[in-house]
Amino acid sequence: MKLAAIVLLTVLAHTGFVGSRMLVSLYAIHRQASPFTIGLLMALYALLPMLLAVSAGRLIDRVGTLRPLAWSGLALVAGLALPYAWPALPGLFVAATLIGTAFMVVHVSLNHAVGSMGTPADRAVNFSWFSLAFSISGFCGPLLTGLSIDAAGHRPTFLLLAAFPAAGLMLLYLYRHAMPHRHGPRVEGGERRVADLLHEPRLRGAFIASGLLAMGWDLYTFVMPIFGSAIG
């Protein structure tokens, strides 16, 4: 699959995801939810990914990226559109869980696709472009969400965000034959446990740094909508 297509697919999927985090918070505030409720909504984005990410990676190793990307893309569209059809706090709880889980599978699949491209010498450049895609969508998602809320309201904005991963599904269909296939069977080492990853010193440091960065970013995305609404 061409790197440019993966970058565009990443931008489309992540725009919907990152925009939804702000939109769910603001819509919950609009419906008079407490800060605890909003914090719980944000936590649900990560609940199932925390439990299922390693299993998702193993599944993608076995079956390739096409089917996981297609099904998780559909789930992402459904999760983003759900609050439009079910405009209530229970609907937001279901949507947050579905969006977070679906995007986790999308993210793992796209990482697999980028890592499978080219030679080992190309990976640094490929992942640099992949990271740039997240920067682009990280800017566009919240900006478009805010503009759409001002222009059309909260519920239509959910449909706007759902349109981005829907466009990504069409792009995936066009490049479906170029997606990486499954890995061959492992011939040595056997099945490794999740805890085995923590025994690698370099990986352990990366996990700790990644966890701290993710916690800081999640706290920021949780606090800022509440603080912004409080000060007008």
Buried (B, 14 or more C-beta within 10 A) or exposed (E): BEBEBBBBBBBBBBBBBBBBBBBBBBBBBEEEBEEEBBBBBBBBBBBBBEEBBBEBBEBBBEEBBBBBBBBBBBBBBBBBBBBBEEBEBEBBBBBBBBBBBBBBBBBBBBBBBBBBBEEEEEBEEBBEBBEEBBEBBBEBBBEBBBEBBEEEEBBEBBBBBBBBBBBBBEBBEEBEEEBBEBEEEEEEEEEEEEEEEEEEEEEEEEEEEEEEEEEEEBEEBBBEBBEBEEEE
